[in-house]
Amino acid sequence: KSELEDRFGKINEDIIIYMYEEWFEKLAKKLEIVSVKQTRNFVEITFSEDITCKIDGEKLFTDAFSVSNMFRFRMVSNCLVLILDTIRLEKHYIYYLVDVLKTIEFK
């Protein structure tokens, strides 16, 4: 981002969101996210069963709630599902997702 701003000046919000979407895709691949479901009200991310077993759930729970209290969790077929309610977020949901995914550590 800083390199782009050095070359081209201030970057608009759409470009920053695009950069975060690309970052999200890289994190999703690394973290073996098997599905992403988006509706008008939420975004739901499902991790593979293998990664679910390796994720430090307590730390993820704490980290997610430090980013936003709009995160929820559930288990489906031994897979962790991370849900972000998007209705009353102050900024684009992709910022919240990346902020949480980049904190994930394995046991």
C-alpha positions as a printed Julia matrix, in Angstrom:
107×3 Matrix{Float64}:
   0.0     0.0    0.0
   2.7     2.48   0.94
   4.63    1.72  -2.25
   1.54    2.38  -4.35
   0.87    5.62  -2.51
   4.49    6.69  -3.09
   4.06    6.14  -6.83
   0.47    7.2   -7.45
  -0.69    9.24  -4.47
  -3.6     8.5   -2.15
  -5.32    5.18  -2.84
  -9.11    5.1   -2.8
 -11.14    2.74  -0.61
 -12.09    0.42  -3.49
  -8.43   -0.36  -4.2
  -7.73   -1.0   -0.51
 -10.72   -3.36  -0.32
  -9.44   -5.15  -3.43
  -6.03   -5.56  -1.77
  -7.69   -7.01   1.34
  -9.73   -9.4   -0.82
  -6.51  -10.68  -2.39
  -4.97  -11.03   1.08
  -8.08  -12.91   2.22
  -7.74  -15.34  -0.7
  -4.12  -16.09   0.24
  -5.07  -16.65   3.87
  -8.02  -18.84   2.84
  -5.74  -21.08   0.83
  -3.16  -21.3    3.63
  -5.83  -22.03   6.26
  -7.65  -24.61   4.13
 -10.95  -22.78   4.1
 -13.33  -25.11   2.29
 -16.21  -22.71   1.79
 -17.2   -19.09   2.07
 -20.88  -18.23   2.09
 -22.05  -14.64   1.91
 -25.58  -13.34   2.41
 -26.96   -9.87   3.02
 -26.59  -10.41   6.79
 -23.46  -12.47   7.32
 -20.33  -14.1    5.93
 -19.7   -17.7    6.92
 -16.29  -19.36   6.6
 -15.83  -23.11   7.01
 -12.4   -24.55   7.78
 -11.36  -28.07   6.79
 -11.63  -30.78   9.42
  -7.83  -31.14   9.44
  -7.23  -27.44  10.13
 -10.09  -27.36  12.67
  -8.19  -29.92  14.74
  -5.04  -27.81  14.63
  -6.51  -24.36  15.38
  -6.12  -23.01  18.89
  -9.85  -22.4   19.37
  -9.57  -20.49  22.62
  -7.1   -18.02  21.13
  -9.18  -17.64  17.96
 -12.29  -16.97  20.02
 -10.49  -14.31  22.06
  -8.85  -12.74  19.0
 -12.12  -12.64  17.06
 -13.95  -10.86  19.84
 -11.12   -8.35  20.21
 -11.65   -7.49  16.52
 -15.47   -7.39  16.69
 -18.25   -8.74  18.85
 -20.11   -9.58  15.63
 -18.29  -12.92  15.25
 -19.98  -16.24  16.06
 -18.72  -19.82  15.94
 -20.23  -23.24  15.39
 -19.16  -26.75  14.49
 -20.58  -28.62  11.5
 -19.4   -32.16  10.72
 -16.2   -31.64  12.76
 -15.42  -28.43  10.86
 -15.13  -25.04  12.51
 -17.45  -22.4   11.05
 -16.64  -18.74  11.66
 -19.58  -16.38  11.11
 -19.38  -12.61  10.89
 -22.67  -10.73  11.12
 -22.3    -7.85   8.67
 -25.41   -5.76   9.29
 -23.99   -3.14  11.66
 -20.28   -3.13  10.88
 -18.51    0.22  10.81
 -16.33   -0.72   7.82
 -16.24   -3.28   5.04
 -16.46   -6.86   6.35
 -13.23   -7.93   4.59
 -11.17   -5.88   7.06
 -12.59   -7.85  10.0
 -12.11  -11.21   8.32
  -8.47  -10.57   7.44
  -7.76   -9.19  10.91
  -9.03  -12.43  12.47
  -7.59  -14.89   9.97
  -4.1   -13.44  10.24
  -4.12  -14.18  14.0
  -4.79  -17.9   13.61
  -2.16  -20.07  15.22
  -1.97  -23.82  15.41
  -1.63  -25.97  18.53
